[in-house]
Amino acid sequence: MWYYGHVSEPICDADAEVRKLKYKEYKFFAKDSTALSALTEELTAMGYEDLLINDPADVDELLEGSWAYTGSVADKELLDSFRNSAYAVVYLQEDEQPSEELAALAKKYECTRTLVDDEDWLHKWEEYYVPFHITHDIVVKPVWREYERQSGELVIEIDPGLAFGTGTSPTTYLAARLLEKHIRPGLDVIDAGCGTGILSVIAAKLGASRVLGLDIDPEAVAATENNAKINDCGNIDAAVADLLKGVEQHADLVIGNLLAPLVMALSEEVAQRSGPGTLFVASGIIDDMEEQCLAHVKAQGFEILEIMRDDCWTAFAAEYTGRSA
């Protein structure tokens, strides 16, 4: 391990083990959340926008937020580790040199620099992913964790692979809650932008007749197929597609956990192929885009049934009526 900042910097031998390492990890430590905010602003001003940030204040905020149901499970030791340290992490390629500004910042703050193996970097987050309640009655459990199911709970097992969607994002758990409230047994469902397939599996477990997961990323399609098998959901299929383009399968309910521009584009495609009563559950709408997105969806002939918000994100459930707002 190499160190900058408030500690000495020992020489690192260029042995065979080191040559296998792929990334330089710069971890900058701050004394508290206020200092961390200032640190983050300095890093983003330098152009480092892909940051891993641990803010102790976020732990209590998450546990007290709207997603934190009484039965949620979280490892106390893990939570304490988050509470006890505020830091921001920048990753550079192994042969990439830090900018002069980054090197200067490493002397201003306590900072460690570590060469990290790409495989370790890819899977490091897994130790922090624990079972949790995505809704009051639905628990999402990573496949590598143990969990004792409680009475009345529906447990979904997820292996994210390389796809997006562990369920911890506000966009995913808002979509899950709306799906739980508005789905009915026997519906045919399309999950556009399925990621890991977490919403596809939830739909199947809540009684959907058929579920088709669609994603432009083949890794997401593979993850959805894998998670369907893990959860014994034989009624889930998955395919590579750009939203609904070229898809002929009927849908009574379409899910789209996407960004606002894609939600608006998807609403147009759903409207073109829907009859009255088709349901549309969408999430991933940043608050600045909420008004524009909802107005666009209404203009396609949808009636908004319910809106949910958390942090800076909005999700909604709508029904196609054919009457433009």
C-alpha positions in Angstrom: 0.0 0.0 0.0 1.3 3.5 -0.8 0.4 6.5 1.3 0.2 10.2 0.7 -0.7 13.1 3.0 -0.2 12.7 6.8 1.8 9.5 6.7 5.1 8.5 5.2 5.3 6.9 1.7 7.1 3.6 1.7 8.6 2.2 -1.5 6.5 -0.4 -3.2 8.4 -3.3 -4.9 7.3 -3.9 -8.5 6.9 -7.7 -8.0 4.6 -10.0 -9.9 1.7 -9.6 -7.4 1.8 -5.8 -7.9 1.9 -6.1 -11.7 -1.5 -7.9 -11.5 -3.2 -4.8 -10.0 -5.2 -2.7 -12.3 -6.4 0.5 -10.5 -5.0 3.2 -8.2 -7.4 3.9 -5.4 -7.1 7.3 -3.8 -9.1 7.5 -0.6 -9.4 10.9 0.9 -10.5 11.2 4.5 -12.6 14.0 6.0 -13.2 14.8 9.7 -17.0 15.1 9.3 -19.9 15.4 6.8 -19.3 19.2 6.3 -15.6 18.7 5.5 -16.6 15.8 3.2 -18.9 18.0 1.3 -16.1 20.5 0.7 -13.8 17.7 -0.3 -16.3 16.4 -2.8 -16.8 19.8 -4.3 -13.0 20.1 -4.8 -12.8 16.7 -6.5 -15.7 17.3 -8.8 -14.3 20.7 -9.7 -11.1 18.9 -10.9 -13.3 16.7 -13.1 -13.4 13.6 -10.9 -17.1 13.0 -11.0 -17.2 9.2 -10.6 -16.6 9.1 -6.8 -17.3 6.5 -4.1 -18.4 8.6 -1.1 -19.1 7.4 2.4 -20.9 10.0 4.5 -21.7 8.9 8.1 -24.8 11.2 8.0 -26.3 9.1 5.2 -26.5 6.0 7.4 -29.1 7.4 9.8 -30.9 9.2 7.0 -31.3 5.9 5.1 -32.5 4.1 8.2 -35.0 6.8 9.0 -36.1 7.4 5.4 -39.3 6.2 3.9 -37.8 3.0 2.7 -36.7 1.8 6.1 -39.4 -0.5 7.4 -39.4 -1.8 10.9 -38.3 -5.3 9.8 -35.3 -4.2 7.7 -32.2 -6.0 8.5 -28.7 -4.5 8.5 -25.5 -5.7 10.1 -24.7 -3.4 13.1 -21.0 -3.8 12.7 -21.3 -2.9 9.1 -23.4 0.2 9.8 -20.9 1.3 12.5 -18.1 1.0 10.0 -19.9 3.5 7.8 -20.6 5.8 10.7 -17.0 6.0 11.9 -15.4 7.2 8.7 -16.1 10.0 6.2 -14.2 9.6 2.9 -14.3 10.0 -0.9 -12.6 7.6 -3.3 -11.2 8.3 -6.7 -10.1 5.4 -9.0 -7.4 5.9 -11.7 -6.1 3.4 -14.3 -2.8 1.7 -13.2 -0.7 3.7 -15.7 -2.7 6.9 -15.2 -0.8 9.7 -13.5 -2.7 11.9 -11.0 -3.3 15.5 -11.9 -1.2 18.2 -10.1 -4.4 19.3 -8.4 -5.2 15.7 -7.1 -1.6 15.3 -5.9 -1.9 18.7 -4.0 -5.2 17.6 -2.5 -3.6 14.4 -1.3 -1.3 16.6 0.8 -4.1 18.7 2.1 -6.2 15.8 3.4 -5.3 12.5 4.9 -5.1 10.2 1.9 -4.2 6.6 1.2 -3.2 5.4 -2.3 -3.6 1.7 -2.9 -3.1 -0.5 -6.0 -6.3 -2.5 -6.3 -6.9 -5.6 -8.4 -9.8 -5.2 -10.9 -11.5 -8.4 -9.7 -11.4 -7.3 -6.1 -12.6 -3.8 -7.1 -15.5 -5.3 -9.0 -16.7 -7.5 -6.1 -15.6 -5.4 -3.1 -19.1 -3.9 -2.7 -20.6 -7.4 -2.1 -19.6 -7.3 1.5 -21.8 -4.3 2.1 -24.9 -5.7 0.3 -27.1 -7.2 3.0 -30.8 -8.4 3.0 -33.2 -5.6 3.4 -36.9 -4.8 3.0 -37.6 -3.2 -0.3 -41.2 -2.9 0.7 -42.9 -3.7 4.0 -43.4 -7.3 3.0 -40.8 -8.0 0.3 -37.2 -8.7 1.3 -34.3 -8.6 -1.2 -31.5 -11.0 -0.3 -28.2 -11.3 -2.1 -27.6 -14.9 -3.0 -24.4 -15.1 -0.9 -26.2 -14.0 2.3 -28.2 -16.0 4.8 -31.6 -14.8 5.9 -34.4 -16.3 8.0 -37.7 -15.6 6.4 -40.3 -14.1 8.8 -44.0 -14.8 8.6 -45.7 -13.0 5.8 -42.5 -12.0 4.0 -41.8 -12.6 0.3 -38.0 -13.1 -0.1 -36.4 -12.3 -3.4 -32.9 -13.6 -4.1 -30.7 -11.5 -6.3 -27.3 -12.0 -7.9 -26.6 -8.7 -9.6 -23.7 -9.9 -11.8 -22.6 -6.9 -13.9 -26.1 -5.4 -14.2 -27.7 -2.5 -12.5 -30.4 -3.1 -9.9 -29.7 -4.3 -6.4 -32.8 -2.7 -5.0 -31.1 -0.3 -2.8 -31.5 2.6 -5.2 -34.5 4.9 -4.5 -35.5 4.5 -8.1 -35.8 0.7 -7.7 -37.6 0.6 -4.4 -40.1 3.3 -5.4 -40.9 1.2 -8.5 -41.2 -2.0 -6.4 -43.7 -0.3 -4.0 -45.8 1.0 -6.8 -45.7 -2.4 -8.5 -46.7 -4.1 -5.3 -49.7 -1.8 -5.0 -51.0 -1.8 -8.6 -50.2 -5.3 -10.0 -53.0 -7.8 -10.2 -52.6 -11.6 -10.5 -52.8 -12.9 -14.1 -51.4 -9.8 -15.8 -48.9 -10.0 -18.6 -45.9 -7.7 -17.7 -43.0 -6.1 -19.6 -40.1 -4.8 -17.6 -38.3 -2.3 -20.0 -34.8 -1.7 -18.8 -34.8 -4.8 -16.6 -31.2 -4.6 -15.3 -30.8 -7.5 -12.8 -34.4 -8.5 -13.3 -35.3 -7.6 -9.7 -38.6 -5.9 -10.7 -39.4 -8.8 -13.1 -39.0 -11.3 -10.3 -41.1 -9.2 -8.0 -43.8 -9.0 -10.6 -43.7 -12.8 -11.2 -43.8 -13.5 -7.4 -46.8 -11.1 -7.1 -48.8 -13.2 -9.5 -48.0 -12.0 -13.1 -48.9 -14.5 -15.7 -46.0 -13.8 -18.0 -43.0 -11.4 -17.6 -40.7 -10.2 -20.3 -37.6 -8.4 -19.3 -36.0 -6.2 -21.9 -32.7 -4.4 -21.8 -30.2 -2.9 -24.3 -27.4 -4.5 -22.3 -26.8 -8.2 -22.9 -25.2 -8.5 -19.4 -28.6 -7.3 -17.9 -30.5 -9.9 -20.0 -28.1 -12.6 -18.7 -28.6 -11.4 -15.1 -32.4 -11.4 -15.5 -32.4 -14.9 -16.8 -30.1 -16.0 -14.0 -32.2 -14.4 -11.3 -35.4 -15.9 -12.8 -33.8 -19.3 -12.3 -32.6 -18.6 -8.8 -36.1 -17.6 -7.8 -37.8 -20.5 -9.7 -39.7 -18.1 -12.0 -40.3 -20.1 -15.1 -42.7 -17.5 -16.4 -39.9 -14.9 -17.0 -38.2 -14.5 -20.3 -35.6 -11.9 -21.2 -34.3 -10.4 -24.5 -32.1 -7.6 -25.8 -34.2 -4.7 -27.0 -34.3 -0.9 -27.1 -37.4 -0.1 -25.0 -40.3 -1.8 -26.8 -38.9 -1.6 -30.3 -39.5 -4.8 -32.3 -41.3 -6.4 -29.3 -44.7 -8.1 -30.1 -45.6 -9.5 -26.7 -48.8 -8.2 -25.2 -48.6 -6.3 -21.9 -51.2 -5.4 -19.4 -48.6 -3.6 -17.3 -45.3 -2.1 -18.4 -42.5 -1.2 -15.9 -39.8 1.3 -16.7 -37.1 2.1 -14.1 -35.2 4.5 -16.4 -34.2 8.1 -16.6 -36.8 10.8 -17.4 -36.1 11.1 -21.2 -36.4 7.4 -21.6 -39.6 7.3 -19.4 -41.1 9.8 -21.8 -40.1 7.9 -24.9 -41.4 4.6 -23.3 -44.7 6.3 -22.5 -45.1 7.0 -26.3 -44.4 3.4 -27.2 -46.7 2.0 -24.5 -49.5 4.3 -25.7 -49.1 3.2 -29.3 -49.7 -0.5 -28.4 -52.1 -0.2 -25.5 -55.8 -0.5 -24.9 -57.7 1.3 -22.1 -56.7 -0.1 -18.7 -53.1 -0.8 -19.5 -50.9 0.1 -16.5 -47.6 1.9 -16.6 -45.2 2.1 -13.6 -42.2 4.3 -14.1 -39.3 5.5 -11.9 -36.0 7.2 -12.3 -37.3 10.7 -12.8 -35.0 13.3 -11.2 -37.1 16.0 -9.4 -36.1 18.8 -11.9 -37.7 16.7 -14.7 -40.8 15.6 -12.8 -43.2 18.3 -14.1 -42.1 17.9 -17.7 -42.1 14.1 -17.6 -45.6 13.8 -16.0 -47.0 16.3 -18.5 -45.6 14.3 -21.4 -47.0 11.1 -20.0 -50.5 12.6 -19.6 -50.3 13.9 -23.2 -49.9 10.3 -24.4 -53.3 9.5 -22.9 -52.4 8.3 -19.4 -54.1 9.1 -16.2 -51.7 9.4 -13.2 -52.9 7.1 -10.4 -50.2 7.7 -7.8 -46.9 9.5 -7.3 -44.2 8.5 -4.9 -41.1 10.5 -4.1 -37.9 9.9 -2.2 -34.8 12.0 -2.0 -34.6 13.7 -5.4 -36.4 10.9 -7.3 -40.0 10.6 -8.5 -41.9 7.5 -9.5 -45.5 7.1 -10.6 -48.2 4.6 -11.6 -50.5 5.5 -14.5 -53.4 3.9 -16.5 -53.9 4.3 -20.2 -57.3 5.9 -21.0 -56.6 7.3 -24.5 -57.6 10.7 -23.3 -54.8 13.3 -23.6 -54.5 15.7 -20.7 
